[in-house]
Amino acid sequence: MMDVSAEPGSPELQIFKDWRTQRYHAPSDDVHQPVDLEAAARYEEIVRRLLVDAANTTAPARWKPDSFFPRYAEDNEDN
């Protein structure tokens, strides 16, 4: 799983870890939590750009050499 988070050892990383441990999928995980809308908008723009770039590329998708996913591909000889 890819984890998008703060710099290792930063106060922001500790805030994220505390939130994930104490609130994520817990009774306190509700719509009244504070949200940094500017950070959320920047993150969504990064994801949007990645998706658009991937959709518009003419190069075929390739697995990284050390990936375990090719074993699940239909045609794993080319992956």
mmJSON file of the N, C-alpha and C atoms, coordinates in Angstrom:
{"data_MODEL":{"atom_site":{
"group_PDB":["ATOM","ATOM","ATOM","ATOM","ATOM","ATOM","ATOM","ATOM","ATOM","ATOM","ATOM","ATOM","ATOM","ATOM","ATOM","ATOM","ATOM","ATOM","ATOM","ATOM","ATOM","ATOM","ATOM","ATOM","ATOM","ATOM","ATOM","ATOM","ATOM","ATOM","ATOM","ATOM","ATOM","ATOM","ATOM","ATOM","ATOM","ATOM","ATOM","ATOM","ATOM","ATOM","ATOM","ATOM","ATOM","ATOM","ATOM","ATOM","ATOM","ATOM","ATOM","ATOM","ATOM","ATOM","ATOM","ATOM","ATOM","ATOM","ATOM","ATOM","ATOM","ATOM","ATOM","ATOM","ATOM","ATOM","ATOM","ATOM","ATOM","ATOM","ATOM","ATOM","ATOM","ATOM","ATOM","ATOM","ATOM","ATOM","ATOM","ATOM","ATOM","ATOM","ATOM","ATOM","ATOM","ATOM","ATOM","ATOM","ATOM","ATOM","ATOM","ATOM","ATOM","ATOM","ATOM","ATOM","ATOM","ATOM","ATOM","ATOM","ATOM","ATOM","ATOM","ATOM","ATOM","ATOM","ATOM","ATOM","ATOM","ATOM","ATOM","ATOM","ATOM","ATOM","ATOM","ATOM","ATOM","ATOM","ATOM","ATOM","ATOM","ATOM","ATOM","ATOM","ATOM","ATOM","ATOM","ATOM","ATOM","ATOM","ATOM","ATOM","ATOM","ATOM","ATOM","ATOM","ATOM","ATOM","ATOM","ATOM","ATOM","ATOM","ATOM","ATOM","ATOM","ATOM","ATOM","ATOM","ATOM","ATOM","ATOM","ATOM","ATOM","ATOM","ATOM","ATOM","ATOM","ATOM","ATOM","ATOM","ATOM","ATOM","ATOM","ATOM","ATOM","ATOM","ATOM","ATOM","ATOM","ATOM","ATOM","ATOM","ATOM","ATOM","ATOM","ATOM","ATOM","ATOM","ATOM","ATOM","ATOM","ATOM","ATOM","ATOM","ATOM","ATOM","ATOM","ATOM","ATOM","ATOM","ATOM","ATOM","ATOM","ATOM","ATOM","ATOM","ATOM","ATOM","ATOM","ATOM","ATOM","ATOM","ATOM","ATOM","ATOM","ATOM","ATOM","ATOM","ATOM","ATOM","ATOM","ATOM","ATOM","ATOM","ATOM","ATOM","ATOM","ATOM","ATOM","ATOM","ATOM","ATOM","ATOM","ATOM","ATOM","ATOM","ATOM","ATOM","ATOM","ATOM","ATOM","ATOM","ATOM","ATOM","ATOM","ATOM","ATOM"],
"id":[1,2,3,4,5,6,7,8,9,10,11,12,13,14,15,16,17,18,19,20,21,22,23,24,25,26,27,28,29,30,31,32,33,34,35,36,37,38,39,40,41,42,43,44,45,46,47,48,49,50,51,52,53,54,55,56,57,58,59,60,61,62,63,64,65,66,67,68,69,70,71,72,73,74,75,76,77,78,79,80,81,82,83,84,85,86,87,88,89,90,91,92,93,94,95,96,97,98,99,100,101,102,103,104,105,106,107,108,109,110,111,112,113,114,115,116,117,118,119,120,121,122,123,124,125,126,127,128,129,130,131,132,133,134,135,136,137,138,139,140,141,142,143,144,145,146,147,148,149,150,151,152,153,154,155,156,157,158,159,160,161,162,163,164,165,166,167,168,169,170,171,172,173,174,175,176,177,178,179,180,181,182,183,184,185,186,187,188,189,190,191,192,193,194,195,196,197,198,199,200,201,202,203,204,205,206,207,208,209,210,211,212,213,214,215,216,217,218,219,220,221,222,223,224,225,226,227,228,229,230,231,232,233,234,235,236,237],
"type_symbol":["N","C","C","N","C","C","N","C","C","N","C","C","N","C","C","N","C","C","N","C","C","N","C","C","N","C","C","N","C","C","N","C","C","N","C","C","N","C","C","N","C","C","N","C","C","N","C","C","N","C","C","N","C","C","N","C","C","N","C","C","N","C","C","N","C","C","N","C","C","N","C","C","N","C","C","N","C","C","N","C","C","N","C","C","N","C","C","N","C","C","N","C","C","N","C","C","N","C","C","N","C","C","N","C","C","N","C","C","N","C","C","N","C","C","N","C","C","N","C","C","N","C","C","N","C","C","N","C","C","N","C","C","N","C","C","N","C","C","N","C","C","N","C","C","N","C","C","N","C","C","N","C","C","N","C","C","N","C","C","N","C","C","N","C","C","N","C","C","N","C","C","N","C","C","N","C","C","N","C","C","N","C","C","N","C","C","N","C","C","N","C","C","N","C","C","N","C","C","N","C","C","N","C","C","N","C","C","N","C","C","N","C","C","N","C","C","N","C","C","N","C","C","N","C","C","N","C","C","N","C","C","N","C","C","N","C","C"],
"label_atom_id":["N","CA","C","N","CA","C","N","CA","C","N","CA","C","N","CA","C","N","CA","C","N","CA","C","N","CA","C","N","CA","C","N","CA","C","N","CA","C","N","CA","C","N","CA","C","N","CA","C","N","CA","C","N","CA","C","N","CA","C","N","CA","C","N","CA","C","N","CA","C","N","CA","C","N","CA","C","N","CA","C","N","CA","C","N","CA","C","N","CA","C","N","CA","C","N","CA","C","N","CA","C","N","CA","C","N","CA","C","N","CA","C","N","CA","C","N","CA","C","N","CA","C","N","CA","C","N","CA","C","N","CA","C","N","CA","C","N","CA","C","N","CA","C","N","CA","C","N","CA","C","N","CA","C","N","CA","C","N","CA","C","N","CA","C","N","CA","C","N","CA","C","N","CA","C","N","CA","C","N","CA","C","N","CA","C","N","CA","C","N","CA","C","N","CA","C","N","CA","C","N","CA","C","N","CA","C","N","CA","C","N","CA","C","N","CA","C","N","CA","C","N","CA","C","N","CA","C","N","CA","C","N","CA","C","N","CA","C","N","CA","C","N","CA","C","N","CA","C","N","CA","C","N","CA","C","N","CA","C","N","CA","C","N","CA","C","N","CA","C","N","CA","C","N","CA","C"],
"label_alt_id":[null,null,null,null,null,null,null,null,null,null,null,null,null,null,null,null,null,null,null,null,null,null,null,null,null,null,null,null,null,null,null,null,null,null,null,null,null,null,null,null,null,null,null,null,null,null,null,null,null,null,null,null,null,null,null,null,null,null,null,null,null,null,null,null,null,null,null,null,null,null,null,null,null,null,null,null,null,null,null,null,null,null,null,null,null,null,null,null,null,null,null,null,null,null,null,null,null,null,null,null,null,null,null,null,null,null,null,null,null,null,null,null,null,null,null,null,null,null,null,null,null,null,null,null,null,null,null,null,null,null,null,null,null,null,null,null,null,null,null,null,null,null,null,null,null,null,null,null,null,null,null,null,null,null,null,null,null,null,null,null,null,null,null,null,null,null,null,null,null,null,null,null,null,null,null,null,null,null,null,null,null,null,null,null,null,null,null,null,null,null,null,null,null,null,null,null,null,null,null,null,null,null,null,null,null,null,null,null,null,null,null,null,null,null,null,null,null,null,null,null,null,null,null,null,null,null,null,null,null,null,null,null,null,null,null,null,null],
"label_comp_id":["MET","MET","MET","MET","MET","MET","ASP","ASP","ASP","VAL","VAL","VAL","SER","SER","SER","ALA","ALA","ALA","GLU","GLU","GLU","PRO","PRO","PRO","GLY","GLY","GLY","SER","SER","SER","PRO","PRO","PRO","GLU","GLU","GLU","LEU","LEU","LEU","GLN","GLN","GLN","ILE","ILE","ILE","PHE","PHE","PHE","LYS","LYS","LYS","ASP","ASP","ASP","TRP","TRP","TRP","ARG","ARG","ARG","THR","THR","THR","GLN","GLN","GLN","ARG","ARG","ARG","TYR","TYR","TYR","HIS","HIS","HIS","ALA","ALA","ALA","PRO","PRO","PRO","SER","SER","SER","ASP","ASP","ASP","ASP","ASP","ASP","VAL","VAL","VAL","HIS","HIS","HIS","GLN","GLN","GLN","PRO","PRO","PRO","VAL","VAL","VAL","ASP","ASP","ASP","LEU","LEU","LEU","GLU","GLU","GLU","ALA","ALA","ALA","ALA","ALA","ALA","ALA","ALA","ALA","ARG","ARG","ARG","TYR","TYR","TYR","GLU","GLU","GLU","GLU","GLU","GLU","ILE","ILE","ILE","VAL","VAL","VAL","ARG","ARG","ARG","ARG","ARG","ARG","LEU","LEU","LEU","LEU","LEU","LEU","VAL","VAL","VAL","ASP","ASP","ASP","ALA","ALA","ALA","ALA","ALA","ALA","ASN","ASN","ASN","THR","THR","THR","THR","THR","THR","ALA","ALA","ALA","PRO","PRO","PRO","ALA","ALA","ALA","ARG","ARG","ARG","TRP","TRP","TRP","LYS","LYS","LYS","PRO","PRO","PRO","ASP","ASP","ASP","SER","SER","SER","PHE","PHE","PHE","PHE","PHE","PHE","PRO","PRO","PRO","ARG","ARG","ARG","TYR","TYR","TYR","ALA","ALA","ALA","GLU","GLU","GLU","ASP","ASP","ASP","ASN","ASN","ASN","GLU","GLU","GLU","ASP","ASP","ASP","ASN","ASN","ASN"],
"label_asym_id":["A","A","A","A","A","A","A","A","A","A","A","A","A","A","A","A","A","A","A","A","A","A","A","A","A","A","A","A","A","A","A","A","A","A","A","A","A","A","A","A","A","A","A","A","A","A","A","A","A","A","A","A","A","A","A","A","A","A","A","A","A","A","A","A","A","A","A","A","A","A","A","A","A","A","A","A","A","A","A","A","A","A","A","A","A","A","A","A","A","A","A","A","A","A","A","A","A","A","A","A","A","A","A","A","A","A","A","A","A","A","A","A","A","A","A","A","A","A","A","A","A","A","A","A","A","A","A","A","A","A","A","A","A","A","A","A","A","A","A","A","A","A","A","A","A","A","A","A","A","A","A","A","A","A","A","A","A","A","A","A","A","A","A","A","A","A","A","A","A","A","A","A","A","A","A","A","A","A","A","A","A","A","A","A","A","A","A","A","A","A","A","A","A","A","A","A","A","A","A","A","A","A","A","A","A","A","A","A","A","A","A","A","A","A","A","A","A","A","A","A","A","A","A","A","A","A","A","A","A","A","A","A","A","A","A","A","A"],
"label_entity_id":["1","1","1","1","1","1","1","1","1","1","1","1","1","1","1","1","1","1","1","1","1","1","1","1","1","1","1","1","1","1","1","1","1","1","1","1","1","1","1","1","1","1","1","1","1","1","1","1","1","1","1","1","1","1","1","1","1","1","1","1","1","1","1","1","1","1","1","1","1","1","1","1","1","1","1","1","1","1","1","1","1","1","1","1","1","1","1","1","1","1","1","1","1","1","1","1","1","1","1","1","1","1","1","1","1","1","1","1","1","1","1","1","1","1","1","1","1","1","1","1","1","1","1","1","1","1","1","1","1","1","1","1","1","1","1","1","1","1","1","1","1","1","1","1","1","1","1","1","1","1","1","1","1","1","1","1","1","1","1","1","1","1","1","1","1","1","1","1","1","1","1","1","1","1","1","1","1","1","1","1","1","1","1","1","1","1","1","1","1","1","1","1","1","1","1","1","1","1","1","1","1","1","1","1","1","1","1","1","1","1","1","1","1","1","1","1","1","1","1","1","1","1","1","1","1","1","1","1","1","1","1","1","1","1","1","1","1"],
"label_seq_id":[1,1,1,2,2,2,3,3,3,4,4,4,5,5,5,6,6,6,7,7,7,8,8,8,9,9,9,10,10,10,11,11,11,12,12,12,13,13,13,14,14,14,15,15,15,16,16,16,17,17,17,18,18,18,19,19,19,20,20,20,21,21,21,22,22,22,23,23,23,24,24,24,25,25,25,26,26,26,27,27,27,28,28,28,29,29,29,30,30,30,31,31,31,32,32,32,33,33,33,34,34,34,35,35,35,36,36,36,37,37,37,38,38,38,39,39,39,40,40,40,41,41,41,42,42,42,43,43,43,44,44,44,45,45,45,46,46,46,47,47,47,48,48,48,49,49,49,50,50,50,51,51,51,52,52,52,53,53,53,54,54,54,55,55,55,56,56,56,57,57,57,58,58,58,59,59,59,60,60,60,61,61,61,62,62,62,63,63,63,64,64,64,65,65,65,66,66,66,67,67,67,68,68,68,69,69,69,70,70,70,71,71,71,72,72,72,73,73,73,74,74,74,75,75,75,76,76,76,77,77,77,78,78,78,79,79,79],
"pdbx_PDB_ins_code":[null,null,null,null,null,null,null,null,null,null,null,null,null,null,null,null,null,null,null,null,null,null,null,null,null,null,null,null,null,null,null,null,null,null,null,null,null,null,null,null,null,null,null,null,null,null,null,null,null,null,null,null,null,null,null,null,null,null,null,null,null,null,null,null,null,null,null,null,null,null,null,null,null,null,null,null,null,null,null,null,null,null,null,null,null,null,null,null,null,null,null,null,null,null,null,null,null,null,null,null,null,null,null,null,null,null,null,null,null,null,null,null,null,null,null,null,null,null,null,null,null,null,null,null,null,null,null,null,null,null,null,null,null,null,null,null,null,null,null,null,null,null,null,null,null,null,null,null,null,null,null,null,null,null,null,null,null,null,null,null,null,null,null,null,null,null,null,null,null,null,null,null,null,null,null,null,null,null,null,null,null,null,null,null,null,null,null,null,null,null,null,null,null,null,null,null,null,null,null,null,null,null,null,null,null,null,null,null,null,null,null,null,null,null,null,null,null,null,null,null,null,null,null,null,null,null,null,null,null,null,null,null,null,null,null,null,null],
"Cartn_x":[0.84,0.0,0.879,0.522,1.258,0.759,1.686,1.317,1.811,0.897,1.253,1.167,2.29,2.314,3.348,3.58,4.525,5.951,6.9,8.306,8.549,9.388,9.706,10.221,9.705,10.13,9.523,8.659,8.077,6.866,6.521,5.307,4.056,4.05,2.897,2.706,3.822,3.716,3.113,3.488,2.92,1.424,1.008,-0.422,-1.158,-0.583,-1.201,-1.296,-0.208,-0.216,-1.25,-1.336,-2.336,-3.747,-3.993,-5.318,-5.662,-4.696,-4.961,-5.202,-4.483,-4.612,-5.873,-6.199,-7.27,-8.61,-8.605,-9.867,-10.294,-9.354,-9.696,-10.537,-11.724,-12.685,-13.012,-13.089,-13.471,-14.731,-15.414,-16.617,-16.35,-15.122,-14.812,-14.496,-14.509,-14.243,-15.539,-15.731,-16.979,-16.703,-17.763,-17.627,-17.231,-17.128,-16.773,-15.267,-14.481,-13.033,-12.505,-11.429,-10.854,-10.232,-10.379,-9.837,-9.078,-7.863,-7.079,-7.48,-8.43,-8.986,-7.954,-7.031,-5.988,-5.076,-4.689,-3.845,-4.615,-5.9,-6.716,-6.816,-6.973,-7.073,-5.754,-4.618,-3.315,-3.136,-3.488,-3.368,-4.232,-5.461,-6.361,-5.841,-5.201,-4.634,-3.474,-2.642,-1.541,-2.094,-3.094,-3.689,-4.341,-5.035,-5.679,-4.635,-3.528,-2.48,-1.89,-1.64,-1.107,-2.06,-3.344,-4.333,-4.448,-4.469,-4.568,-3.32,-2.141,-0.906,-0.891,-1.311,-1.341,-2.339,-3.485,-4.508,-4.078,-3.295,-2.92,-1.595,-0.88,0.404,0.178,1.099,0.997,1.854,2.723,3.585,2.767,2.997,2.26,2.724,1.819,2.156,3.112,4.08,5.064,5.18,5.395,5.643,7.095,7.367,8.746,9.356,10.648,11.288,11.125,11.06,10.958,9.522,8.54,7.142,6.643,5.798,5.205,3.887,3.383,2.099,2.07,3.168,3.076,2.531,2.729,2.206,0.682,0.02,-1.439,-1.921,-1.005,-1.38,-1.731,-2.647,-3.062,-1.897,-1.132,0.005,1.271,1.76,2.879,4.236,4.267,5.541,6.053,5.144,5.543,5.707,5.427,5.47,6.752],
"Cartn_y":[-1.177,0.0,1.232,2.187,3.435,4.332,4.889,5.764,7.16,8.096,9.483,10.162,10.68,11.21,12.314,12.748,13.818,13.278,14.186,13.827,12.96,11.947,11.108,11.949,11.66,12.348,13.723,14.173,15.515,15.511,16.681,16.772,16.396,16.723,16.394,14.887,14.156,12.706,12.147,12.701,12.236,12.531,13.696,14.034,13.007,12.676,11.695,10.319,9.903,8.593,8.558,9.639,9.707,9.634,10.364,10.345,8.937,8.323,6.989,5.972,6.083,5.137,5.376,6.638,6.954,7.286,7.723,8.176,7.42,6.99,6.374,5.121,5.098,4.0,3.714,4.764,4.665,5.504,5.362,6.186,7.688,8.126,9.553,9.994,9.079,9.376,9.893,11.212,11.788,13.058,13.658,14.818,16.091,16.042,17.231,17.353,16.443,16.524,17.685,18.327,19.398,18.847,19.591,19.193,20.379,20.145,21.166,21.124,21.977,21.946,22.327,23.21,23.585,22.398,21.664,20.479,19.412,19.249,18.263,18.623,19.901,20.343,20.109,20.377,20.129,18.642,17.807,16.353,15.881,16.336,15.932,16.385,17.543,18.013,17.125,16.705,15.793,14.481,13.924,12.665,12.841,13.952,14.209,14.272,14.988,15.095,13.723,12.924,11.581,10.746,10.81,10.033,10.509,11.818,12.355,11.989,12.151,11.778,10.293,9.455,8.014,7.684,8.343,8.079,8.55,9.602,10.183,9.672,8.858,8.369,7.312,7.27,6.249,5.036,5.174,4.049,3.021,1.752,0.736,0.707,0.348,0.217,-0.962,-0.814,-1.868,-2.096,-3.324,-3.649,-3.344,-2.943,-2.804,-4.198,-4.321,-5.646,-6.454,-5.784,-6.518,-6.632,-6.259,-6.328,-7.771,-8.076,-9.419,-9.475,-8.343,-8.315,-9.011,-9.083,-9.725,-11.144,-11.849,-13.223,-13.268,-12.125,-12.065,-11.561,-11.118,-10.59,-11.745,-11.493,-12.519,-12.922,-11.943,-12.197,-11.784,-12.599,-12.179,-12.387,-12.894,-13.023,-11.674,-10.725,-9.392,-8.429,-8.844,-7.922,-8.058],
"Cartn_z":[0.0,0.0,0.0,-0.809,-0.834,0.282,1.021,2.119,1.799,1.633,1.396,2.748,3.188,4.538,4.656,5.88,6.174,6.24,6.372,6.472,7.707,7.592,8.751,9.924,11.108,12.318,12.542,11.624,11.751,12.685,13.247,14.07,13.273,11.983,11.14,11.013,10.955,10.868,12.152,13.295,14.562,14.626,14.135,14.087,13.23,12.06,11.17,11.844,12.478,13.151,14.263,15.039,16.11,15.536,14.449,13.832,13.336,12.638,12.092,13.196,14.284,15.383,16.209,16.476,17.418,16.776,15.506,14.92,13.67,12.839,11.562,11.789,11.214,11.358,12.82,13.595,15.006,15.201,16.333,16.557,16.439,16.723,16.627,15.199,14.246,12.84,12.222,12.291,11.803,10.987,10.491,9.616,10.355,11.664,12.437,12.686,12.139,12.283,11.448,11.913,11.108,9.83,8.75,7.458,6.876,6.421,5.748,4.275,3.921,2.567,1.511,1.848,0.894,0.596,1.628,1.429,0.652,0.958,0.243,-1.241,-1.53,-2.928,-3.662,-3.004,-3.638,-3.913,-2.947,-3.12,-4.285,-4.353,-5.43,-6.789,-6.854,-8.122,-8.548,-7.603,-7.923,-8.474,-7.817,-8.265,-9.636,-9.826,-11.124,-12.239,-11.996,-13.017,-13.341,-12.316,-12.558,-13.409,-13.091,-13.846,-15.282,-15.49,-16.849,-17.647,-17.033,-17.729,-18.085,-17.164,-17.433,-18.536,-18.52,-19.529,-20.914,-20.97,-22.258,-22.811,-22.091,-22.6,-23.674,-24.622,-25.67,-25.34,-24.355,-23.964,-23.184,-23.433,-22.678,-21.216,-20.37,-18.948,-18.775,-17.885,-17.636,-16.135,-15.744,-14.343,-14.02,-12.796,-12.349,-12.297,-12.55,-12.588,-11.3,-10.158,-8.9,-8.37,-9.177,-8.752,-8.729,-7.754,-7.712,-8.482,-8.987,-9.676,-11.037,-11.803,-13.125,-13.074,-11.987,-11.913,-12.04,-11.797,-11.886,-13.248,-14.086,-15.404,-16.335,-17.255,-18.214,-19.112,-19.571,-20.462,-19.739,-18.83,-18.015,-18.713,-19.916,-20.631,-21.101,-21.36,-21.814,-20.657,-19.46,-18.316,-17.59],
"occupancy":[1.0,1.0,1.0,1.0,1.0,1.0,1.0,1.0,1.0,1.0,1.0,1.0,1.0,1.0,1.0,1.0,1.0,1.0,1.0,1.0,1.0,1.0,1.0,1.0,1.0,1.0,1.0,1.0,1.0,1.0,1.0,1.0,1.0,1.0,1.0,1.0,1.0,1.0,1.0,1.0,1.0,1.0,1.0,1.0,1.0,1.0,1.0,1.0,1.0,1.0,1.0,1.0,1.0,1.0,1.0,1.0,1.0,1.0,1.0,1.0,1.0,1.0,1.0,1.0,1.0,1.0,1.0,1.0,1.0,1.0,1.0,1.0,1.0,1.0,1.0,1.0,1.0,1.0,1.0,1.0,1.0,1.0,1.0,1.0,1.0,1.0,1.0,1.0,1.0,1.0,1.0,1.0,1.0,1.0,1.0,1.0,1.0,1.0,1.0,1.0,1.0,1.0,1.0,1.0,1.0,1.0,1.0,1.0,1.0,1.0,1.0,1.0,1.0,1.0,1.0,1.0,1.0,1.0,1.0,1.0,1.0,1.0,1.0,1.0,1.0,1.0,1.0,1.0,1.0,1.0,1.0,1.0,1.0,1.0,1.0,1.0,1.0,1.0,1.0,1.0,1.0,1.0,1.0,1.0,1.0,1.0,1.0,1.0,1.0,1.0,1.0,1.0,1.0,1.0,1.0,1.0,1.0,1.0,1.0,1.0,1.0,1.0,1.0,1.0,1.0,1.0,1.0,1.0,1.0,1.0,1.0,1.0,1.0,1.0,1.0,1.0,1.0,1.0,1.0,1.0,1.0,1.0,1.0,1.0,1.0,1.0,1.0,1.0,1.0,1.0,1.0,1.0,1.0,1.0,1.0,1.0,1.0,1.0,1.0,1.0,1.0,1.0,1.0,1.0,1.0,1.0,1.0,1.0,1.0,1.0,1.0,1.0,1.0,1.0,1.0,1.0,1.0,1.0,1.0,1.0,1.0,1.0,1.0,1.0,1.0,1.0,1.0,1.0,1.0,1.0,1.0,1.0,1.0,1.0,1.0,1.0,1.0],
"B_iso_or_equiv":[0.0,0.0,0.0,0.0,0.0,0.0,0.0,0.0,0.0,0.0,0.0,0.0,0.0,0.0,0.0,0.0,0.0,0.0,0.0,0.0,0.0,0.0,0.0,0.0,0.0,0.0,0.0,0.0,0.0,0.0,0.0,0.0,0.0,0.0,0.0,0.0,0.0,0.0,0.0,0.0,0.0,0.0,0.0,0.0,0.0,0.0,0.0,0.0,0.0,0.0,0.0,0.0,0.0,0.0,0.0,0.0,0.0,0.0,0.0,0.0,0.0,0.0,0.0,0.0,0.0,0.0,0.0,0.0,0.0,0.0,0.0,0.0,0.0,0.0,0.0,0.0,0.0,0.0,0.0,0.0,0.0,0.0,0.0,0.0,0.0,0.0,0.0,0.0,0.0,0.0,0.0,0.0,0.0,0.0,0.0,0.0,0.0,0.0,0.0,0.0,0.0,0.0,0.0,0.0,0.0,0.0,0.0,0.0,0.0,0.0,0.0,0.0,0.0,0.0,0.0,0.0,0.0,0.0,0.0,0.0,0.0,0.0,0.0,0.0,0.0,0.0,0.0,0.0,0.0,0.0,0.0,0.0,0.0,0.0,0.0,0.0,0.0,0.0,0.0,0.0,0.0,0.0,0.0,0.0,0.0,0.0,0.0,0.0,0.0,0.0,0.0,0.0,0.0,0.0,0.0,0.0,0.0,0.0,0.0,0.0,0.0,0.0,0.0,0.0,0.0,0.0,0.0,0.0,0.0,0.0,0.0,0.0,0.0,0.0,0.0,0.0,0.0,0.0,0.0,0.0,0.0,0.0,0.0,0.0,0.0,0.0,0.0,0.0,0.0,0.0,0.0,0.0,0.0,0.0,0.0,0.0,0.0,0.0,0.0,0.0,0.0,0.0,0.0,0.0,0.0,0.0,0.0,0.0,0.0,0.0,0.0,0.0,0.0,0.0,0.0,0.0,0.0,0.0,0.0,0.0,0.0,0.0,0.0,0.0,0.0,0.0,0.0,0.0,0.0,0.0,0.0,0.0,0.0,0.0,0.0,0.0,0.0],
"pdbx_formal_charge":[null,null,null,null,null,null,null,null,null,null,null,null,null,null,null,null,null,null,null,null,null,null,null,null,null,null,null,null,null,null,null,null,null,null,null,null,null,null,null,null,null,null,null,null,null,null,null,null,null,null,null,null,null,null,null,null,null,null,null,null,null,null,null,null,null,null,null,null,null,null,null,null,null,null,null,null,null,null,null,null,null,null,null,null,null,null,null,null,null,null,null,null,null,null,null,null,null,null,null,null,null,null,null,null,null,null,null,null,null,null,null,null,null,null,null,null,null,null,null,null,null,null,null,null,null,null,null,null,null,null,null,null,null,null,null,null,null,null,null,null,null,null,null,null,null,null,null,null,null,null,null,null,null,null,null,null,null,null,null,null,null,null,null,null,null,null,null,null,null,null,null,null,null,null,null,null,null,null,null,null,null,null,null,null,null,null,null,null,null,null,null,null,null,null,null,null,null,null,null,null,null,null,null,null,null,null,null,null,null,null,null,null,null,null,null,null,null,null,null,null,null,null,null,null,null,null,null,null,null,null,null,null,null,null,null,null,null],
"auth_seq_id":[1,1,1,2,2,2,3,3,3,4,4,4,5,5,5,6,6,6,7,7,7,8,8,8,9,9,9,10,10,10,11,11,11,12,12,12,13,13,13,14,14,14,15,15,15,16,16,16,17,17,17,18,18,18,19,19,19,20,20,20,21,21,21,22,22,22,23,23,23,24,24,24,25,25,25,26,26,26,27,27,27,28,28,28,29,29,29,30,30,30,31,31,31,32,32,32,33,33,33,34,34,34,35,35,35,36,36,36,37,37,37,38,38,38,39,39,39,40,40,40,41,41,41,42,42,42,43,43,43,44,44,44,45,45,45,46,46,46,47,47,47,48,48,48,49,49,49,50,50,50,51,51,51,52,52,52,53,53,53,54,54,54,55,55,55,56,56,56,57,57,57,58,58,58,59,59,59,60,60,60,61,61,61,62,62,62,63,63,63,64,64,64,65,65,65,66,66,66,67,67,67,68,68,68,69,69,69,70,70,70,71,71,71,72,72,72,73,73,73,74,74,74,75,75,75,76,76,76,77,77,77,78,78,78,79,79,79],
"auth_comp_id":["MET","MET","MET","MET","MET","MET","ASP","ASP","ASP","VAL","VAL","VAL","SER","SER","SER","ALA","ALA","ALA","GLU","GLU","GLU","PRO","PRO","PRO","GLY","GLY","GLY","SER","SER","SER","PRO","PRO","PRO","GLU","GLU","GLU","LEU","LEU","LEU","GLN","GLN","GLN","ILE","ILE","ILE","PHE","PHE","PHE","LYS","LYS","LYS","ASP","ASP","ASP","TRP","TRP","TRP","ARG","ARG","ARG","THR","THR","THR","GLN","GLN","GLN","ARG","ARG","ARG","TYR","TYR","TYR","HIS","HIS","HIS","ALA","ALA","ALA","PRO","PRO","PRO","SER","SER","SER","ASP","ASP","ASP","ASP","ASP","ASP","VAL","VAL","VAL","HIS","HIS","HIS","GLN","GLN","GLN","PRO","PRO","PRO","VAL","VAL","VAL","ASP","ASP","ASP","LEU","LEU","LEU","GLU","GLU","GLU","ALA","ALA","ALA","ALA","ALA","ALA","ALA","ALA","ALA","ARG","ARG","ARG","TYR","TYR","TYR","GLU","GLU","GLU","GLU","GLU","GLU","ILE","ILE","ILE","VAL","VAL","VAL","ARG","ARG","ARG","ARG","ARG","ARG","LEU","LEU","LEU","LEU","LEU","LEU","VAL","VAL","VAL","ASP","ASP","ASP","ALA","ALA","ALA","ALA","ALA","ALA","ASN","ASN","ASN","THR","THR","THR","THR","THR","THR","ALA","ALA","ALA","PRO","PRO","PRO","ALA","ALA","ALA","ARG","ARG","ARG","TRP","TRP","TRP","LYS","LYS","LYS","PRO","PRO","PRO","ASP","ASP","ASP","SER","SER","SER","PHE","PHE","PHE","PHE","PHE","PHE","PRO","PRO","PRO","ARG","ARG","ARG","TYR","TYR","TYR","ALA","ALA","ALA","GLU","GLU","GLU","ASP","ASP","ASP","ASN","ASN","ASN","GLU","GLU","GLU","ASP","ASP","ASP","ASN","ASN","ASN"],
"auth_asym_id":["A","A","A","A","A","A","A","A","A","A","A","A","A","A","A","A","A","A","A","A","A","A","A","A","A","A","A","A","A","A","A","A","A","A","A","A","A","A","A","A","A","A","A","A","A","A","A","A","A","A","A","A","A","A","A","A","A","A","A","A","A","A","A","A","A","A","A","A","A","A","A","A","A","A","A","A","A","A","A","A","A","A","A","A","A","A","A","A","A","A","A","A","A","A","A","A","A","A","A","A","A","A","A","A","A","A","A","A","A","A","A","A","A","A","A","A","A","A","A","A","A","A","A","A","A","A","A","A","A","A","A","A","A","A","A","A","A","A","A","A","A","A","A","A","A","A","A","A","A","A","A","A","A","A","A","A","A","A","A","A","A","A","A","A","A","A","A","A","A","A","A","A","A","A","A","A","A","A","A","A","A","A","A","A","A","A","A","A","A","A","A","A","A","A","A","A","A","A","A","A","A","A","A","A","A","A","A","A","A","A","A","A","A","A","A","A","A","A","A","A","A","A","A","A","A","A","A","A","A","A","A","A","A","A","A","A","A"],
"auth_atom_id":["N","CA","C","N","CA","C","N","CA","C","N","CA","C","N","CA","C","N","CA","C","N","CA","C","N","CA","C","N","CA","C","N","CA","C","N","CA","C","N","CA","C","N","CA","C","N","CA","C","N","CA","C","N","CA","C","N","CA","C","N","CA","C","N","CA","C","N","CA","C","N","CA","C","N","CA","C","N","CA","C","N","CA","C","N","CA","C","N","CA","C","N","CA","C","N","CA","C","N","CA","C","N","CA","C","N","CA","C","N","CA","C","N","CA","C","N","CA","C","N","CA","C","N","CA","C","N","CA","C","N","CA","C","N","CA","C","N","CA","C","N","CA","C","N","CA","C","N","CA","C","N","CA","C","N","CA","C","N","CA","C","N","CA","C","N","CA","C","N","CA","C","N","CA","C","N","CA","C","N","CA","C","N","CA","C","N","CA","C","N","CA","C","N","CA","C","N","CA","C","N","CA","C","N","CA","C","N","CA","C","N","CA","C","N","CA","C","N","CA","C","N","CA","C","N","CA","C","N","CA","C","N","CA","C","N","CA","C","N","CA","C","N","CA","C","N","CA","C","N","CA","C","N","CA","C","N","CA","C","N","CA","C","N","CA","C","N","CA","C","N","CA","C","N","CA","C"],
"pdbx_PDB_model_num":[1,1,1,1,1,1,1,1,1,1,1,1,1,1,1,1,1,1,1,1,1,1,1,1,1,1,1,1,1,1,1,1,1,1,1,1,1,1,1,1,1,1,1,1,1,1,1,1,1,1,1,1,1,1,1,1,1,1,1,1,1,1,1,1,1,1,1,1,1,1,1,1,1,1,1,1,1,1,1,1,1,1,1,1,1,1,1,1,1,1,1,1,1,1,1,1,1,1,1,1,1,1,1,1,1,1,1,1,1,1,1,1,1,1,1,1,1,1,1,1,1,1,1,1,1,1,1,1,1,1,1,1,1,1,1,1,1,1,1,1,1,1,1,1,1,1,1,1,1,1,1,1,1,1,1,1,1,1,1,1,1,1,1,1,1,1,1,1,1,1,1,1,1,1,1,1,1,1,1,1,1,1,1,1,1,1,1,1,1,1,1,1,1,1,1,1,1,1,1,1,1,1,1,1,1,1,1,1,1,1,1,1,1,1,1,1,1,1,1,1,1,1,1,1,1,1,1,1,1,1,1,1,1,1,1,1,1]
}}}
